[in-house]
Amino acid sequence: MEGKMNAVYMTKPEAGAWEYVEDAPIPQIADDEVLMEIKAVGICGTDHSLYGWNEAIANSYNIQWPAIFGHEFSGVIAEVGKNAPENLKVGMRVTANPVLFDNTCPYCEKGQVNICDNRPFYGTDLPGAFAKYMKIRASNVIPMPDEVTFVQGALLEPLCVALNAVERIHPQPGETAMVMGPGPIGLLAVAVLKQVYGINKVICSGLASDSKRLAVAEQLGAIPLNGAEVDVPAKVAELTDGRGPNMIIDAAGHYTVVEQAVQMVAKGGRIGITGLSARPSSIPMTPIAMRQISIIGSRAYERKHWSQALNLLANGLDVSLVSNFVLPLSDWKKGMELIDAGEGLRVILEP
């Protein structure tokens, strides 16, 4: 397809160096690719960090300049390469896994594409979805049922992150859970714990600036704890009869969170780490050993989580509270400002 499109570029490795244009070239696809017309794309915490040029995050990727970010998206197929799977047709409603896994390493063979030995990422290493059109490897494209809206489709990627994070701490009936950090991933983890695993008592903690997000956590069924109003460890102990939660998910990504979680979690408990810290953490080794605590990492998602997420959304999993602002792509800066102000949970842009 020839022509021009609107897009948001980051022009150089410098805070705020983003630019909205209406004359970007439409990508030309290879034989094994499809061209997607983007209908909705979410601003992720990674995108927000890159906008502010957090070098600890930026150095995790091989960014090519000028860069188009955006890796949480949905849309329709506009063009199909001649070697693409036959089930992919122009006009089909789709989303896509943004991990360009190699499909040959031992981890891919087990479905663990999230820890593939070679995994460039659409929206950071490769051009992403902050644009009207995006090219992507056809084997990464996932058909989307009519029951899932385009806005919901843009939440599939973070929902998959939450599904993997929760699954890896193995929730059991009758247990108590805590989520530290009421950002979009944390709130989706609350929704998964409550609506998918049926965990009755879920605690969600945050900072003074998180008051609106904690209100959403409460709407999702969690017990909100604002660190500016209560002594969080003392209140957690009170809510769990002095034992602590059986499982804690770090969705905050602050370097102090894991140390706090070790202090609060129950004996034999599990701490899941999905947040990415800009600074090294200090992890207290002795209580981890003496209280037999498990520390469990979680990165992105496996293949299976995409079908799980689609089925959950198609069958009524309610994540509508998480996508609280939908803006045109040209208003991307307003979206960043909403996130800065703690108002935006998952801001969705429509090219």
C-alpha positions in Angstrom: 0.0 0.0 0.0 1.4 3.4 -1.0 0.7 6.7 0.7 1.1 8.7 3.9 -0.2 8.2 7.4 -0.3 10.0 10.8 2.2 8.8 13.4 4.0 9.8 16.6 7.8 9.7 16.3 10.4 9.9 19.0 13.1 11.8 17.1 16.1 11.4 19.5 17.2 10.0 22.9 16.0 12.9 24.9 13.1 13.5 27.3 10.0 14.8 25.5 11.4 14.5 22.0 8.2 13.2 20.5 6.5 14.6 17.4 3.1 14.1 15.8 3.2 14.1 12.0 0.6 13.5 9.2 3.0 12.6 6.4 4.8 9.5 7.6 5.3 6.9 4.9 3.0 3.8 5.1 5.2 0.8 5.8 5.8 -1.6 3.0 5.3 -5.2 4.0 7.5 -8.3 3.2 6.0 -11.5 2.0 5.7 -12.9 5.5 4.1 -9.8 7.0 0.7 -8.1 7.2 -0.1 -4.5 7.3 -2.5 -3.6 10.2 -4.7 -0.5 10.2 -4.4 0.4 13.9 -7.8 1.2 15.6 -6.6 1.5 19.2 -3.3 1.5 21.0 -2.5 1.9 24.7 0.2 4.1 26.2 2.2 1.6 28.4 4.4 2.4 31.3 7.3 1.6 29.1 6.2 4.2 26.6 5.8 6.7 29.4 9.3 5.9 30.6 10.7 6.3 27.1 8.9 9.7 26.8 10.7 10.8 29.9 13.9 9.0 28.7 14.5 6.7 31.6 17.9 5.3 30.5 17.6 2.2 32.6 14.5 1.2 30.6 15.7 2.6 27.3 19.0 0.6 27.4 17.0 -2.6 27.6 16.1 -2.1 23.9 17.8 -1.6 20.6 15.9 1.5 19.5 16.3 2.7 15.9 15.8 6.5 15.2 13.4 8.0 14.6 11.3 5.5 16.6 7.6 4.7 16.6 6.6 3.2 19.9 3.4 1.5 21.0 3.0 -2.3 21.6 -0.6 -2.7 23.0 -2.8 -2.5 20.0 -5.7 -3.8 17.9 -7.0 -3.1 14.4 -7.9 -4.7 11.1 -5.7 -6.3 8.4 -5.2 -3.8 5.5 -2.8 -5.9 3.4 -1.5 -9.5 3.5 1.9 -10.7 2.3 1.8 -13.6 -0.2 3.4 -16.0 2.3 1.1 -15.2 5.2 -1.1 -17.9 6.7 -4.2 -18.4 4.6 -6.6 -17.7 7.5 -5.5 -14.1 7.6 -7.7 -11.9 5.3 -8.0 -8.2 4.5 -10.6 -6.7 6.8 -10.1 -9.2 9.6 -10.2 -7.8 13.2 -7.0 -8.7 14.9 -4.4 -8.0 17.6 -0.8 -9.3 17.7 1.9 -10.5 20.1 4.6 -7.8 19.9 7.4 -10.2 20.9 9.2 -11.2 17.7 10.3 -14.6 19.1 12.6 -16.7 16.9 10.5 -19.9 17.2 13.6 -22.1 17.2 15.1 -21.9 20.7 14.3 -24.3 23.5 12.1 -21.8 25.3 9.9 -21.2 22.2 9.5 -24.9 21.8 7.8 -24.9 25.2 5.7 -21.9 24.4 7.8 -19.6 26.5 8.2 -17.0 23.8 8.5 -14.4 26.6 12.0 -15.6 27.5 13.1 -16.5 23.9 16.9 -16.3 23.3 16.3 -13.8 20.5 13.2 -11.5 21.0 13.2 -8.1 19.4 10.0 -6.2 20.3 7.6 -4.3 18.2 7.1 -0.9 19.6 10.7 -0.5 20.9 13.3 -2.4 18.8 11.0 -2.3 15.8 8.4 0.3 14.7 5.2 0.1 16.7 1.5 1.1 16.7 1.5 4.9 17.4 0.6 5.3 13.8 -2.3 4.7 11.4 -0.6 1.6 9.9 1.9 -0.9 11.2 3.6 -3.9 9.6 4.1 -7.0 11.6 5.1 -10.6 11.1 2.1 -12.6 10.0 2.7 -15.4 12.5 2.4 -13.0 15.4 -1.1 -11.8 14.3 -4.0 -13.1 16.4 -7.7 -13.0 15.1 -10.0 -11.2 17.5 -13.6 -12.3 18.0 -16.4 -9.7 17.4 -17.3 -9.8 21.2 -14.0 -8.0 21.9 -13.9 -4.3 21.1 -10.9 -2.5 19.7 -10.4 -0.7 23.0 -10.5 -4.1 24.8 -8.1 -5.4 22.2 -5.6 -2.7 23.1 -5.8 -4.1 26.7 -5.0 -7.6 25.7 -1.3 -7.3 26.0 -1.3 -5.9 29.6 -4.0 -8.4 30.5 -1.6 -11.1 29.3 1.1 -9.7 31.5 -1.3 -9.8 34.5 -2.4 -13.3 33.7 1.2 -14.6 33.6 2.1 -12.7 36.8 -0.8 -14.1 38.7 -0.4 -17.7 37.3 3.2 -17.8 38.4 2.4 -17.3 42.0 -0.1 -20.2 42.0 -3.1 -18.8 43.8 -5.0 -21.3 45.8 -8.6 -21.2 47.2 -8.9 -19.6 50.6 -5.6 -17.7 50.3 -5.1 -14.0 50.7 -3.3 -11.8 48.0 -1.8 -8.4 47.9 -0.9 -6.2 44.9 1.6 -3.5 45.5 1.1 -0.7 42.9 -2.3 0.2 41.5 -1.1 1.0 38.0 -2.8 -0.7 35.0 -0.9 -4.0 35.4 -1.6 -4.0 39.2 -5.3 -3.3 38.6 -5.6 -6.0 36.0 -3.9 -8.4 38.4 -6.6 -7.5 40.9 -9.3 -8.2 38.3 -7.6 -11.6 37.5 -7.2 -12.6 41.2 -10.9 -11.7 41.9 -12.7 -12.6 38.8 -10.6 -15.5 37.4 -9.1 -17.2 40.5 -11.9 -16.3 43.0 -9.5 -14.9 45.6 -11.8 -13.4 48.2 -9.4 -11.1 50.0 -7.2 -9.0 47.8 -5.3 -6.0 49.2 -4.0 -3.3 46.9 -1.5 -0.7 48.2 -0.3 2.6 46.8 1.0 6.0 47.4 -0.7 9.4 48.1 -0.6 10.1 44.4 -2.4 6.8 43.7 -5.7 7.8 45.4 -7.8 7.7 42.2 -6.2 4.4 41.2 -6.8 2.9 44.6 -10.5 3.9 44.2 -10.6 1.8 41.0 -8.9 -1.1 42.9 -11.7 -0.9 45.4 -14.3 -0.9 42.6 -12.6 -4.1 41.4 -13.1 -5.7 44.8 -9.8 -5.0 46.5 -9.1 -3.5 49.9 -7.3 -0.3 49.1 -4.4 0.9 51.4 -3.0 4.4 50.8 0.5 4.7 52.3 -0.1 8.3 53.1 -3.1 7.5 55.3 -2.2 4.2 57.0 0.8 2.2 58.2 0.6 -0.3 55.3 2.6 -3.2 57.0 0.6 -2.8 60.2 -2.7 -2.7 58.4 -1.8 -5.7 56.2 -1.0 -7.7 59.4 -4.3 -6.7 60.9 -6.2 -7.8 57.8 -4.5 -11.1 57.7 -4.6 -12.1 61.4 -1.0 -11.3 61.9 0.2 -13.8 59.3 0.5 -11.7 56.2 -0.7 -12.4 52.6 0.0 -15.8 51.1 1.1 -14.0 47.9 2.2 -10.5 47.0 2.6 -9.2 43.4 5.1 -6.3 42.9 3.4 -4.2 40.2 5.1 -1.0 41.2 8.6 -1.5 40.0 10.2 0.6 42.8 13.5 -0.7 44.2 12.1 -0.8 47.7 9.0 -2.9 47.0 10.5 -6.3 47.3 12.1 -5.6 50.6 8.7 -4.4 51.9 7.0 -7.5 50.5 9.5 -9.8 52.3 8.5 -8.0 55.6 4.8 -8.5 55.0 4.3 -11.9 53.2 3.3 -15.0 55.2 5.6 -17.8 56.0 5.9 -20.0 53.0 4.5 -17.2 50.9 5.3 -16.2 47.3 6.4 -12.8 46.0 5.9 -12.3 42.3 8.0 -9.6 40.6 6.6 -8.0 37.4 7.6 -4.4 38.0 10.8 -3.1 36.5 13.0 -1.0 38.8 15.2 1.8 37.6 17.6 1.1 40.5 19.0 -2.1 42.1 17.0 -3.6 45.0 18.3 -4.6 48.4 16.8 -8.1 49.1 17.0 -9.3 52.7 18.3 -12.9 52.4 17.9 -14.1 55.9 14.2 -13.7 56.3 13.7 -15.2 52.8 15.5 -18.4 54.0 14.2 -18.5 57.6 10.5 -18.0 56.5 10.8 -20.1 53.3 9.7 -17.3 51.0 9.7 -17.8 47.2 10.7 -15.0 44.9 9.2 -15.5 41.5 10.0 -13.4 38.4 7.5 -12.8 35.6 8.2 -11.4 32.2 5.5 -10.6 29.6 3.5 -13.6 28.6 3.5 -17.0 27.0 1.6 -18.0 23.8 -1.2 -19.5 25.9 -2.0 -16.3 27.7 -3.3 -14.7 24.5 -6.0 -17.3 23.9 -6.8 -17.2 27.6 -7.2 -13.4 27.6 -9.3 -13.4 24.5 -11.6 -16.0 25.9 -11.9 -14.1 29.2 -12.8 -10.8 27.5 -15.2 -12.5 25.1 -16.9 -14.2 28.1 -17.4 -11.0 30.2 -14.2 -10.3 32.2 -14.7 -6.7 33.1 -11.6 -4.5 32.6 -13.5 -1.4 31.5 -12.4 0.5 34.6 -8.7 0.3 33.5 -9.2 2.0 30.1 -10.5 5.3 31.5 -9.4 7.7 28.7 -9.8 7.3 24.9 -8.1 10.0 22.8 -7.2 10.7 19.2 -3.6 9.9 18.4 -3.0 13.7 17.9 -3.7 14.1 21.6 -0.9 11.8 22.7 0.7 14.6 24.8 -2.5 15.0 26.8 -2.4 11.3 27.4 1.1 11.6 28.8 0.0 14.5 31.0 -2.9 12.4 32.4 -0.5 9.6 33.3 1.8 12.2 34.9 -1.1 13.5 37.0 -2.1 10.0 38.1 -5.4 10.3 36.3 -4.7 8.1 33.3 -4.7 4.3 34.0 -4.4 2.9 30.5 -4.9 5.8 28.1 -6.0 4.5 24.7 -5.1 6.4 21.5 -7.1 6.1 18.2 -5.0 6.9 15.1 
